[in-house]
Amino acid sequence: MPDIAPRRWLYLFLVLASTVAGVTQLLGVLQIDGLRGREVAILVLFAILFAWISASFWLACFGAVARLTGKALLPLRPAAGVSAARTAILMPVYNEDVTRVFAGIRAIHEEAGPDFDFYILSDSTNPANWVAEELAWERLKSALGPDARLFYRHRPVNTGRKTGNIKDFCENWGQLYDYMVILDADSLMTGRTLTQLVGLMDANPRAALIQAPAQLTGRHSLFARIQQFASSVYGPVFNAGLALLQGPDGNYWGHNAIIRVHAFMQHCGLPHLPGKPPFGGEIMSHDFVEAALLRRAGWEVWMAPDIGGSYEEPPPSISDHLIRDRRWCQGNLQHLRVIFAKGLAMPSRLHLALGIMTYLSSPLWLLLLVASAVEMMTAPVVPDATFIGLQPALTLSVSHHVELLLLVLATIVLLLGPKLMALAVLLDDAQATRAHGGLGAVIGGFLWESLFSTLLAPIVMLQHSWYVVTILMGMSTGWGSQQRTDRALPLKFAARYFWPHTLVGLAATVILWHTPSFSWFLPLLAGLLLSIPLVIMSSSPLMGQVALADRLFLVPSETRGLPVQDRAHALVAASEAEARAGDVRHLVLEDARVRALHLALLAGTPAPPGDPVRLGELRDRATRRETAGFSREDWTLLLSDPESLKALS
């Protein structure tokens, strides 16, 4: 295995050298008349953020060189022949679209074949989802045949959320398996990729986890199509840079990865952090921590950037993207209490630090912009003339426009450079260029994506800043189910949630309008002022179809086809009528076969605590079929009690 220390030291040198050069340039401008407190603050903020974007730039440089030279990014080789290992494929679900979940499971199962066992691990708290999952599992089990190893388990109390769900699997069935592949509800993986991952684990006994980076695909709104294009064009370069620098000190992204079960069970038990949320309690961003714990125990964690065949769906709108980010922000900021834990490897600490900085960078950018605007507006005005005694003398000011322009250009290069390098790497590969629609489609998609991301950046900056502030104020968020369906957001919704962004943009425009600095802030102001129409337009599936008709934002899964995704979508389409069949909770009361299935799956499952008096009332009302006024909690209590259900027979 090659020594990766030299390339890490080179990377660190390049980041630090770039930062020192930028800070020195700015210092020369600010210190001409002495450094005031505000100027020191600007210099410190600039140093942190210039280092942040320099790190991203040089990471992309390493990745681009690796891609252009064809350097091997995973120094592991899979074992030959048929594996004797037992592998479980786990799909944890939480109030998800039942049709989509089981269509994905079936599409993967048909590709993977009989060598894998499949587990649908339900934490759903909605009784309608719970019963629908049971019926969908029974139908799929029947369709796949009696030999299909497809299991369903519903957990009555979802303690620990996703980590608790996986822990429950490990405690009950983990000893039966060598490896487990963890999926998300919108994940897809090909059979070839799953087999390769098993072979890699077989041949490399020190590997505890191998992450297969997921390509975004499968959604049709304009926002989703732009994200899919960006993931397909820019993602390979960044993934290559990461793989080149992290080696066996890799990270885990929570899904689409294979894990050695006994290593995970032995070392990845997560503690409750002392205190209350948002910084205490359950660790929300568990994946980074689990990778760090595996490395602390001496196991290797790898990324396989070239394995392919790993997919997930993007959020369908800006709003859904930001809602998900709120949970991730809280989880990543929790890592402030983990990053200094005893025994962690330095690369693991860096992974945690980078995750924290992903969200802290937004309020730092906001502070830098505000401080810079105030500095520009309050800079002393140099008079045209002054007097030496009684004699008038011209006052000559020193211009720093050239130095500031160079700094701005350097910042733009660091921000856009990774995208330009990724574009160059893609265009160097004729086959990949054709898979994205050809030269014209790639260039057009790149230009429109760059414009969209420029307008989106201030919206995200403001929202992330608000998230950080509220978390520091002690406001916690829950772990709700995600919206994964394409739909156009109405004006009322967008105005309700994005009027603060528009108001901030208007206020900043009024304040800066008559200042020389206005033009510098115009791209940021445009994004805020256009936030409401941008959210509405980008959420539209119709606009996504318009982009598709113009061959914009094409990805290989559209131009070449993707059998596992096409199969899943076909299954969803075929089940649409059945999905509209209505409330299936009543079937447990009215259909003896459905009730028998539900009772069989309840066997051995401890019932959640409930009021026995209330349960008796619900049983009596259910016997009379007076369920119209049942709440979700009422249904959950009734459906969790076998004795009440048996009494309905």
Secondary structure, DSSP 4 states (H G I P E B T S, - for coil): ----HHHHHHHHHHHHHHHHHHHHHHHHHHGGG---HHHHHHHHHHHHHHHHHHHHHHHHHHHHHHHHHT--S----PPPS-----EEEEEEESS--HHHHHHHHHHHHHHHGGGEEEEEEE----HHHHHHHHHHHHHHHHHH-TT--EEEEE-SS-TTHHHHHHHHHHHHHGGG-SEEEE--TT-EE-HHHHHHHHHHHHH-TTEEEEE-PPEE-S--SHHHHHHHHHHHHHHHHHHHHHHHHHTTB----SSSEEEEHHHHHHH-PPPPBSSSTTTSBS-SSHHHHHHHHHHHTT-EEEE-TT---EEEPPPSSHHHHHHHHHHHHHHHHHGGGTTT-TT--HHHHHHHHHHHHHHHHHHHHHHHHHHHHHHHHHPPPPPSEEEETTEEEE--PPP-HHHHHHHHHHHHHHHHHHHHHHHHHHHT-HHHHHHTT-HHHHHHHHHHHHHHHHHHHHHHHHHHHHHHHHHHTT-----PPPP-S--PPPHHHHHHHHHHHHHHHHHHHHHHTTSTTHHHHHHHHHHHHTHHHHHHHHH-HHHHHHHHHTT-S--HHHHT--HHHHHHHHHHHHTHHHHTS--THHHHHH-HHHHHHHHHHHTTPPPPP--HHHHHHHHHHHHTT--TT--HHHHHHHHT-HHHHHTT-
